[in-house]
Amino acid sequence: MGERLDVTACRSRARWRWIASSIAVLVIAATAVSKPAQSQTPDWDAVVANAKKEGSVTIYSAAPGAPPVTEINNLFKQRYGIRIDVLEGRASEILERIRVEQSAGRAVGDVHYNGSTPTERMAAEGAFQPYGDIPNAKNVVPPYVADGTRLSSNTLSYGILVNNNLVKPGDEPKSWRDLLDPKWQNKILADDMRALGGGSILFFVLTDKLGADFHREFAKQKPAFVRDIRNAERRVTHGEYPLLVPEVLPYYVAIKGLPVRFVAPEEGCPYVRFDLTMLKDAPHPNAARLLMNFYLSDEAQQIFARGGYTTVNGKPMPEVAGLAAPCSKPLGTSSADRQDEMLRLAREIYQ
């Protein structure tokens, strides 16, 4: 009898242990279910607080010396008290730096700021991680992107630079097709369309929009190809040539006041889209997200606009260097998957 009571007691205790453990499993399961939901809609105040605890953020920038980028970075530091370390270089240099770091398993960079084409290539290599919830990402409008990995911040647009002394007002090309007018033969400086740069982007976009025959006709104009766009600007400014294509709008902002003017062709402006991404294993993920969000703030977007860059939030741009809403019509940009194809075609046409 006593033995039976002991067995019954043991069974009762075992049952209660089973019930208790089941409750614990349910609690743990409920907690596990709730955590992803919290990570998808985090408290942004907590992100800001954690970013300040991290204390610094490192951005790899392929826009060396760009005044708006420097101004935005400095303002971010002042606003949040977070140190920002900037590594600037050409797109290819930045790409190689990231490859070396990640292959060695020694992540240093947090944020990557580069053109969309090298960003596409790096995304295919697995160089980035999702950036999570960023409040200002909702402000990005088409054709720009906010896809969870890439976050467009601004664009660099291209038009035509005209010498005021050699081309009377009203006589300048008003469209890309106007460049085919025989009066411009032997009078056009052009960034080399057979090499990576503004010229190749112009070739890419105008081929898509106007067809390859446009370039075959433009080749008959005998444009003088160059690979130093800033020196080409000086040559047009000094009157050696009346036209330069394509001119970078932010570059024009820097030389405003010289005897030249900028034309945004009526079809629209080819552009380079700059994207922000968070690097894989970023050491300061909260500060990285805070910086990316700041680049999309109205304040930062207006800094870009004043510097001649096109904004991505769809809001009206202010007058830039005497131009009302310059390059407000985005014509198109290049893509990584067709870059080699387009370079081969350019070399075929412009021998």
C-alpha positions as a Markdown table, in Angstrom:
| # | Residue | x | y | z |
|---|---|---|---|---|
| 1 | Met | 0.0 | 0.0 | 0.0 |
| 2 | Gly | 2.8 | 2.4 | 0.9 |
| 3 | Glu | 4.6 | 1.4 | -2.2 |
| 4 | Arg | 1.5 | 2.1 | -4.4 |
| 5 | Leu | 1.2 | 5.6 | -2.8 |
| 6 | Asp | 4.8 | 6.3 | -3.6 |
| 7 | Val | 4.3 | 5.3 | -7.2 |
| 8 | Thr | 1.2 | 7.4 | -7.5 |
| 9 | Ala | 3.0 | 10.4 | -6.0 |
| 10 | Cys | 5.9 | 9.9 | -8.4 |
| 11 | Arg | 3.4 | 9.7 | -11.3 |
| 12 | Ser | 1.7 | 12.9 | -10.1 |
| 13 | Arg | 5.0 | 14.8 | -9.8 |
| 14 | Ala | 6.0 | 13.6 | -13.3 |
| 15 | Arg | 2.7 | 14.8 | -14.7 |
| 16 | Trp | 3.2 | 18.3 | -13.1 |
| 17 | Arg | 6.8 | 18.4 | -14.5 |
| 18 | Trp | 5.4 | 17.6 | -17.9 |
| 19 | Ile | 2.7 | 20.3 | -17.6 |
| 20 | Ala | 5.3 | 22.8 | -16.4 |
| 21 | Ser | 7.7 | 22.0 | -19.2 |
| 22 | Ser | 4.9 | 22.2 | -21.8 |
| 23 | Ile | 4.0 | 25.7 | -20.5 |
| 24 | Ala | 7.7 | 26.7 | -20.7 |
| 25 | Val | 7.9 | 25.4 | -24.3 |
| 26 | Leu | 4.8 | 27.4 | -25.2 |
| 27 | Val | 6.3 | 30.6 | -23.6 |
| 28 | Ile | 9.6 | 30.1 | -25.4 |
| 29 | Ala | 7.7 | 29.5 | -28.7 |
| 30 | Ala | 5.6 | 32.6 | -28.2 |
| 31 | Thr | 8.8 | 34.6 | -27.5 |
| 32 | Ala | 10.5 | 33.2 | -30.6 |
| 33 | Val | 7.5 | 34.1 | -32.7 |
| 34 | Ser | 7.4 | 37.6 | -31.4 |
| 35 | Lys | 11.1 | 38.4 | -31.9 |
| 36 | Pro | 11.0 | 38.4 | -35.7 |
| 37 | Ala | 8.0 | 40.7 | -35.6 |
| 38 | Gln | 9.9 | 43.1 | -33.4 |
| 39 | Ser | 13.0 | 43.0 | -35.6 |
| 40 | Gln | 10.8 | 43.8 | -38.7 |
| 41 | Thr | 9.3 | 46.9 | -37.0 |
| 42 | Pro | 11.9 | 48.1 | -34.6 |
| 43 | Asp | 11.7 | 51.1 | -32.3 |
| 44 | Trp | 13.6 | 53.7 | -34.2 |
| 45 | Asp | 14.5 | 55.5 | -31.0 |
| 46 | Ala | 16.3 | 52.3 | -29.9 |
| 47 | Val | 18.2 | 52.3 | -33.2 |
| 48 | Val | 19.3 | 55.9 | -32.6 |
| 49 | Ala | 20.3 | 55.1 | -29.0 |
| 50 | Asn | 22.2 | 52.0 | -30.1 |
| 51 | Ala | 23.9 | 53.9 | -32.9 |
| 52 | Lys | 25.2 | 56.5 | -30.4 |
| 53 | Lys | 26.5 | 53.6 | -28.2 |
| 54 | Glu | 28.4 | 52.2 | -31.2 |
| 55 | Gly | 29.9 | 55.7 | -31.5 |
| 56 | Ser | 31.2 | 55.6 | -35.0 |
| 57 | Val | 30.3 | 54.5 | -38.6 |
| 58 | Thr | 32.6 | 54.0 | -41.6 |
| 59 | Ile | 31.4 | 54.8 | -45.1 |
| 60 | Tyr | 33.2 | 53.7 | -48.3 |
| 61 | Ser | 32.4 | 56.4 | -50.9 |
| 62 | Ala | 32.9 | 56.4 | -54.6 |
| 63 | Ala | 32.3 | 60.1 | -54.9 |
| 64 | Pro | 35.6 | 61.5 | -53.9 |
| 65 | Gly | 35.6 | 65.2 | -53.1 |
| 66 | Ala | 31.9 | 65.7 | -53.8 |
| 67 | Pro | 31.0 | 68.8 | -51.6 |
| 68 | Pro | 27.4 | 67.7 | -50.9 |
| 69 | Val | 28.5 | 64.3 | -49.6 |
| 70 | Thr | 31.1 | 66.0 | -47.3 |
| 71 | Glu | 28.5 | 68.4 | -46.1 |
| 72 | Ile | 26.0 | 65.7 | -45.3 |
| 73 | Asn | 28.5 | 63.6 | -43.5 |
| 74 | Asn | 29.7 | 66.5 | -41.3 |
| 75 | Leu | 26.1 | 67.4 | -40.5 |
| 76 | Phe | 25.4 | 63.8 | -39.5 |
| 77 | Lys | 28.3 | 63.9 | -37.1 |
| 78 | Gln | 27.1 | 67.2 | -35.6 |
| 79 | Arg | 23.5 | 66.0 | -35.3 |
| 80 | Tyr | 24.2 | 62.7 | -33.6 |
| 81 | Gly | 27.6 | 63.0 | -32.1 |
| 82 | Ile | 28.7 | 59.9 | -34.0 |
| 83 | Arg | 32.2 | 59.9 | -35.5 |
| 84 | Ile | 32.1 | 59.2 | -39.3 |
| 85 | Asp | 35.1 | 57.8 | -41.0 |
| 86 | Val | 35.2 | 58.1 | -44.8 |
| 87 | Leu | 37.2 | 56.2 | -47.2 |
| 88 | Glu | 37.0 | 57.7 | -50.7 |
| 89 | Gly | 38.2 | 56.2 | -54.0 |
| 90 | Arg | 37.3 | 55.2 | -57.5 |
| 91 | Ala | 34.5 | 52.6 | -57.8 |
| 92 | Ser | 37.0 | 49.9 | -58.7 |
| 93 | Glu | 39.2 | 50.7 | -55.7 |
| 94 | Ile | 36.3 | 50.6 | -53.3 |
| 95 | Leu | 35.2 | 47.3 | -54.7 |
| 96 | Glu | 38.6 | 45.8 | -54.3 |
| 97 | Arg | 39.0 | 47.0 | -50.7 |
| 98 | Ile | 35.7 | 45.4 | -49.8 |
| 99 | Arg | 36.6 | 42.1 | -51.5 |
| 100 | Val | 39.9 | 42.0 | -49.5 |
| 101 | Glu | 38.2 | 42.7 | -46.2 |
| 102 | Gln | 35.4 | 40.2 | -46.6 |
| 103 | Ser | 37.7 | 37.4 | -47.9 |
| 104 | Ala | 39.9 | 37.9 | -44.9 |
| 105 | Gly | 36.8 | 38.0 | -42.5 |
| 106 | Arg | 37.8 | 41.4 | -41.2 |
| 107 | Ala | 34.9 | 43.8 | -41.8 |
| 108 | Val | 35.8 | 47.4 | -41.3 |
| 109 | Gly | 33.3 | 49.3 | -43.5 |
| 110 | Asp | 29.6 | 49.7 | -42.6 |
| 111 | Val | 28.0 | 51.6 | -45.5 |
| 112 | His | 28.8 | 51.5 | -49.2 |
| 113 | Tyr | 28.0 | 54.5 | -51.4 |
| 114 | Asn | 28.6 | 53.9 | -55.1 |
| 115 | Gly | 27.0 | 53.9 | -58.5 |
| 116 | Ser | 24.3 | 51.4 | -59.3 |
| 117 | Thr | 26.3 | 49.4 | -61.8 |
| 118 | Pro | 29.2 | 48.5 | -59.4 |
| 119 | Thr | 26.7 | 48.0 | -56.7 |
| 120 | Glu | 24.8 | 45.5 | -58.8 |
| 121 | Arg | 28.0 | 43.5 | -59.3 |
| 122 | Met | 28.9 | 43.6 | -55.6 |
| 123 | Ala | 25.3 | 42.5 | -54.7 |
| 124 | Ala | 25.7 | 39.5 | -56.9 |
| 125 | Glu | 28.9 | 38.6 | -55.0 |
| 126 | Gly | 27.1 | 38.7 | -51.7 |
| 127 | Ala | 28.9 | 41.8 | -50.4 |
| 128 | Phe | 25.8 | 43.3 | -48.7 |
| 129 | Gln | 23.2 | 42.5 | -46.0 |
| 130 | Pro | 19.6 | 43.7 | -45.8 |
| 131 | Tyr | 19.4 | 47.1 | -44.2 |
| 132 | Gly | 16.2 | 46.4 | -42.3 |
| 133 | Asp | 13.6 | 49.0 | -41.4 |
| 134 | Ile | 14.7 | 52.5 | -42.4 |
| 135 | Pro | 11.9 | 55.1 | -42.1 |
| 136 | Asn | 12.9 | 57.4 | -44.9 |
| 137 | Ala | 13.2 | 54.6 | -47.4 |
| 138 | Lys | 9.5 | 55.0 | -48.0 |
| 139 | Asn | 10.2 | 58.4 | -49.6 |
| 140 | Val | 12.1 | 57.0 | -52.5 |
| 141 | Val | 10.1 | 57.2 | -55.8 |
| 142 | Pro | 10.5 | 55.3 | -59.1 |
| 143 | Pro | 12.7 | 54.9 | -61.1 |
| 144 | Tyr | 14.9 | 54.8 | -58.0 |
| 145 | Val | 15.1 | 51.9 | -55.7 |
| 146 | Ala | 14.6 | 50.9 | -52.0 |
| 147 | Asp | 14.5 | 47.1 | -52.3 |
| 148 | Gly | 15.7 | 46.1 | -48.9 |
| 149 | Thr | 19.4 | 45.9 | -49.9 |
| 150 | Arg | 19.9 | 48.9 | -52.2 |
| 151 | Leu | 18.7 | 52.3 | -51.2 |
| 152 | Ser | 19.0 | 55.1 | -53.8 |
| 153 | Ser | 20.1 | 58.4 | -52.4 |
| 154 | Asn | 20.8 | 60.8 | -55.4 |
| 155 | Thr | 21.7 | 60.8 | -59.0 |
| 156 | Leu | 24.4 | 62.5 | -61.1 |
| 157 | Ser | 22.8 | 63.8 | -64.3 |
| 158 | Tyr | 24.4 | 64.6 | -67.7 |
| 159 | Gly | 23.6 | 67.3 | -70.2 |
| 160 | Ile | 25.4 | 69.5 | -72.7 |
| 161 | Leu | 27.9 | 72.3 | -72.0 |
| 162 | Val | 27.8 | 75.2 | -74.4 |
| 163 | Asn | 30.3 | 78.1 | -74.8 |
| 164 | Asn | 28.4 | 81.4 | -74.6 |
| 165 | Asn | 30.8 | 83.3 | -76.9 |
| 166 | Leu | 30.7 | 80.8 | -79.7 |
| 167 | Val | 27.0 | 79.8 | -79.6 |
| 168 | Lys | 24.3 | 82.5 | -79.5 |
| 169 | Pro | 21.3 | 82.1 | -77.2 |
| 170 | Gly | 18.7 | 80.0 | -78.9 |
| 171 | Asp | 21.3 | 78.4 | -81.3 |
| 172 | Glu | 22.4 | 75.7 | -78.9 |
| 173 | Pro | 21.2 | 72.1 | -79.2 |
| 174 | Lys | 17.9 | 71.7 | -77.4 |
| 175 | Ser | 17.8 | 67.9 | -77.8 |
| 176 | Trp | 20.2 | 65.1 | -78.2 |
| 177 | Arg | 19.1 | 64.7 | -81.8 |
| 178 | Asp | 20.1 | 68.3 | -82.5 |
| 179 | Leu | 23.8 | 67.2 | -82.1 |
| 180 | Leu | 23.4 | 65.6 | -85.6 |
| 181 | Asp | 23.0 | 69.0 | -87.2 |
| 182 | Pro | 25.8 | 69.4 | -89.8 |
| 183 | Lys | 26.8 | 72.7 | -88.3 |
| 184 | Trp | 28.3 | 70.9 | -85.3 |
| 185 | Gln | 30.6 | 68.7 | -87.3 |
| 186 | Asn | 34.2 | 68.8 | -85.9 |
| 187 | Lys | 32.9 | 71.1 | -83.1 |
| 188 | Ile | 32.1 | 68.7 | -80.4 |
| 189 | Leu | 34.2 | 67.5 | -77.5 |
| 190 | Ala | 32.9 | 64.2 | -76.1 |
| 191 | Asp | 33.8 | 62.0 | -73.2 |
| 192 | Asp | 35.1 | 58.8 | -74.7 |
| 193 | Met | 32.1 | 56.4 | -75.3 |
| 194 | Arg | 34.4 | 53.4 | -75.7 |
| 195 | Ala | 35.6 | 53.5 | -72.0 |
| 196 | Leu | 33.8 | 53.4 | -68.7 |
| 197 | Gly | 32.7 | 56.8 | -67.6 |
| 198 | Gly | 30.1 | 59.5 | -68.5 |
| 199 | Gly | 30.6 | 58.8 | -72.2 |
| 200 | Ser | 29.8 | 55.1 | -71.9 |
| 201 | Ile | 26.6 | 56.0 | -69.9 |
| 202 | Leu | 25.6 | 58.4 | -72.6 |
| 203 | Phe | 26.2 | 55.8 | -75.3 |
| 204 | Phe | 24.2 | 53.2 | -73.3 |
| 205 | Val | 21.2 | 55.4 | -72.7 |
| 206 | Leu | 21.0 | 57.0 | -76.1 |
| 207 | Thr | 21.3 | 53.6 | -77.8 |
| 208 | Asp | 18.3 | 52.5 | -75.8 |
| 209 | Lys | 16.2 | 55.6 | -76.3 |
| 210 | Leu | 17.3 | 56.7 | -79.8 |
| 211 | Gly | 18.8 | 53.6 | -81.3 |
| 212 | Ala | 22.2 | 52.6 | -82.5 |
| 213 | Asp | 21.7 | 54.5 | -85.7 |
| 214 | Phe | 21.8 | 57.7 | -83.7 |
| 215 | His | 25.4 | 56.9 | -82.8 |
| 216 | Arg | 26.3 | 56.0 | -86.4 |
| 217 | Glu | 25.1 | 59.4 | -87.5 |
| 218 | Phe | 26.8 | 61.1 | -84.6 |
| 219 | Ala | 30.1 | 59.4 | -85.5 |
| 220 | Lys | 29.9 | 61.3 | -88.8 |
| 221 | Gln | 30.1 | 64.5 | -86.8 |
| 222 | Lys | 33.7 | 63.5 | -85.9 |
| 223 | Pro | 33.5 | 64.3 | -82.2 |
| 224 | Ala | 36.9 | 64.7 | -80.5 |
| 225 | Phe | 37.0 | 62.0 | -77.8 |
| 226 | Val | 38.6 | 62.9 | -74.4 |
| 227 | Arg | 39.0 | 61.0 | -71.1 |
| 228 | Asp | 39.6 | 64.0 | -68.8 |
| 229 | Ile | 36.2 | 65.7 | -68.4 |
| 230 | Arg | 37.4 | 68.5 | -66.2 |
| 231 | Asn | 40.1 | 69.4 | -68.7 |
| 232 | Ala | 37.5 | 69.2 | -71.5 |
| 233 | Glu | 35.4 | 71.7 | -69.6 |
| 234 | Arg | 38.3 | 74.1 | -69.6 |
| 235 | Arg | 38.8 | 73.7 | -73.3 |
| 236 | Val | 35.1 | 74.6 | -73.9 |
| 237 | Thr | 35.3 | 77.5 | -71.4 |
| 238 | His | 38.4 | 78.9 | -73.3 |
| 239 | Gly | 36.6 | 78.7 | -76.6 |
| 240 | Glu | 38.5 | 75.8 | -78.2 |
| 241 | Tyr | 35.3 | 74.0 | -78.8 |
| 242 | Pro | 31.7 | 75.2 | -78.6 |
| 243 | Leu | 30.2 | 72.0 | -77.1 |
| 244 | Leu | 31.0 | 69.3 | -74.7 |
| 245 | Val | 28.9 | 66.1 | -74.2 |
| 246 | Pro | 28.1 | 64.9 | -71.7 |
| 247 | Glu | 28.6 | 67.5 | -69.1 |
| 248 | Val | 28.1 | 66.5 | -65.5 |
| 249 | Leu | 25.6 | 68.9 | -63.8 |
| 250 | Pro | 27.4 | 69.1 | -60.4 |
| 251 | Tyr | 30.6 | 70.0 | -62.3 |
| 252 | Tyr | 28.8 | 72.8 | -64.0 |
| 253 | Val | 27.6 | 74.1 | -60.7 |
| 254 | Ala | 31.3 | 74.4 | -59.7 |
| 255 | Ile | 32.2 | 76.5 | -62.8 |
| 256 | Lys | 29.1 | 78.7 | -62.9 |
| 257 | Gly | 30.0 | 82.3 | -63.7 |
| 258 | Leu | 32.4 | 81.3 | -66.5 |
| 259 | Pro | 31.3 | 81.9 | -70.1 |
| 260 | Val | 29.4 | 78.6 | -70.5 |
| 261 | Arg | 25.8 | 77.4 | -70.0 |
| 262 | Phe | 24.3 | 74.0 | -69.3 |
| 263 | Val | 21.5 | 72.5 | -71.5 |
| 264 | Ala | 19.2 | 69.8 | -70.2 |
| 265 | Pro | 18.0 | 68.2 | -73.5 |
| 266 | Glu | 14.3 | 67.9 | -74.0 |
| 267 | Glu | 14.3 | 64.1 | -74.1 |
| 268 | Gly | 15.8 | 64.0 | -70.6 |
| 269 | Cys | 19.1 | 63.5 | -68.9 |
| 270 | Pro | 21.1 | 60.2 | -68.6 |
| 271 | Tyr | 22.1 | 59.7 | -65.1 |
| 272 | Val | 24.2 | 57.7 | -62.7 |
| 273 | Arg | 22.2 | 56.4 | -59.7 |
| 274 | Phe | 24.0 | 56.4 | -56.4 |
| 275 | Asp | 22.9 | 53.6 | -54.0 |
| 276 | Leu | 23.6 | 53.1 | -50.3 |
| 277 | Thr | 24.0 | 49.6 | -49.0 |
| 278 | Met | 25.0 | 48.0 | -45.7 |
| 279 | Leu | 28.1 | 45.9 | -45.9 |
| 280 | Lys | 28.0 | 42.3 | -44.8 |
| 281 | Asp | 29.0 | 41.9 | -41.1 |
| 282 | Ala | 29.0 | 45.7 | -40.6 |
| 283 | Pro | 30.6 | 46.4 | -37.2 |
| 284 | His | 28.2 | 49.3 | -36.5 |
| 285 | Pro | 24.9 | 48.2 | -38.0 |
| 286 | Asn | 22.7 | 50.7 | -36.1 |
| 287 | Ala | 24.9 | 53.6 | -36.9 |
| 288 | Ala | 24.9 | 52.4 | -40.6 |
| 289 | Arg | 21.1 | 52.4 | -40.7 |
| 290 | Leu | 21.0 | 55.8 | -39.0 |
| 291 | Leu | 23.4 | 57.3 | -41.6 |
| 292 | Met | 21.5 | 55.7 | -44.5 |
| 293 | Asn | 18.3 | 57.2 | -43.2 |
| 294 | Phe | 19.9 | 60.6 | -42.8 |
| 295 | Tyr | 20.9 | 60.6 | -46.5 |
| 296 | Leu | 17.2 | 60.3 | -47.3 |
| 297 | Ser | 16.1 | 63.1 | -45.0 |
| 298 | Asp | 14.6 | 66.2 | -46.6 |
| 299 | Glu | 17.6 | 68.2 | -45.3 |
| 300 | Ala | 20.2 | 66.0 | -46.9 |
| 301 | Gln | 18.2 | 65.8 | -50.2 |
| 302 | Gln | 18.2 | 69.5 | -50.4 |
| 303 | Ile | 22.0 | 69.6 | -49.9 |
| 304 | Phe | 22.3 | 67.2 | -52.8 |
| 305 | Ala | 20.0 | 69.4 | -54.9 |
| 306 | Arg | 22.0 | 72.6 | -54.2 |
| 307 | Gly | 25.1 | 70.8 | -55.3 |
| 308 | Gly | 23.5 | 69.9 | -58.7 |
| 309 | Tyr | 22.6 | 66.3 | -57.9 |
| 310 | Thr | 19.1 | 65.1 | -58.6 |
| 311 | Thr | 17.1 | 64.0 | -55.6 |
| 312 | Val | 15.2 | 60.7 | -55.3 |
| 313 | Asn | 12.3 | 61.7 | -53.1 |
| 314 | Gly | 10.1 | 63.2 | -55.9 |
| 315 | Lys | 10.0 | 66.6 | -54.3 |
| 316 | Pro | 10.5 | 69.8 | -56.4 |
| 317 | Met | 14.2 | 70.7 | -56.8 |
| 318 | Pro | 15.3 | 74.3 | -56.1 |
| 319 | Glu | 16.9 | 76.4 | -58.8 |
| 320 | Val | 20.5 | 75.2 | -59.3 |
| 321 | Ala | 23.1 | 77.6 | -60.7 |
| 322 | Gly | 20.5 | 79.6 | -62.5 |
| 323 | Leu | 18.7 | 76.6 | -63.9 |
| 324 | Ala | 15.1 | 76.0 | -63.0 |
| 325 | Ala | 14.5 | 72.3 | -62.2 |
| 326 | Pro | 17.5 | 71.1 | -64.2 |
| 327 | Cys | 17.5 | 67.5 | -65.4 |
| 328 | Ser | 14.0 | 66.9 | -63.8 |
| 329 | Lys | 13.3 | 64.2 | -66.5 |
| 330 | Pro | 15.5 | 61.1 | -65.9 |
| 331 | Leu | 16.2 | 59.5 | -69.3 |
| 332 | Gly | 17.9 | 56.3 | -68.1 |
| 333 | Thr | 21.1 | 54.8 | -66.8 |
| 334 | Ser | 23.4 | 51.8 | -67.5 |
| 335 | Ser | 23.2 | 48.3 | -66.1 |
| 336 | Ala | 25.9 | 45.8 | -65.1 |
| 337 | Asp | 24.5 | 43.0 | -67.2 |
| 338 | Arg | 24.7 | 44.9 | -70.5 |
| 339 | Gln | 27.8 | 47.0 | -69.8 |
| 340 | Asp | 30.3 | 44.8 | -71.8 |
| 341 | Glu | 27.9 | 44.5 | -74.7 |
| 342 | Met | 27.5 | 48.2 | -75.0 |
| 343 | Leu | 31.2 | 48.9 | -74.8 |
| 344 | Arg | 31.8 | 46.4 | -77.6 |
| 345 | Leu | 29.1 | 48.2 | -79.7 |
| 346 | Ala | 30.6 | 51.6 | -79.0 |
| 347 | Arg | 34.1 | 50.4 | -80.1 |
| 348 | Glu | 32.5 | 49.1 | -83.3 |
| 349 | Ile | 30.8 | 52.4 | -84.1 |
| 350 | Tyr | 33.4 | 54.8 | -82.9 |
| 351 | Gln | 36.5 | 53.2 | -84.4 |
